Amino acid sequence: MKLHKPVSARQQAQYERALYSAVLALDSQDEARAFFRDLCTPAELQAMADRWAVVELLQQGMPYREIQRLTGVSVTTVGRVARCLLQGSGYAQVADRLRNGDAK
């Protein structure tokens, strides 16, 4: 069996930029749904949807344990999402755009 050569950090960065460009090329929720269903396993897609639900619930001020109960997401994951929100990450930026009606 032939082993694959590891991808360099530079090549990995190029792959990531290409992925982000592909996401930015999506024009509708239907296109996004089709793209992400092709790109991700059902478990990966569910994990991302769960994290996004956590963002919304945290912004409503819901306690971590209640979010865990409602979503099934671990308290550790809830905490990670909360830290990202506090640091002004991508979650916060996108949530603000959606709240302000600035999304595509």
Long-range contacts (C-beta under 8 A, 24 or more apart in sequence): 27-104, 50-77, 51-77, 51-81, 54-78, 54-81, 55-81, 55-85, 55-91, 55-95, 56-95, 58-82, 58-85, 59-85, 59-95
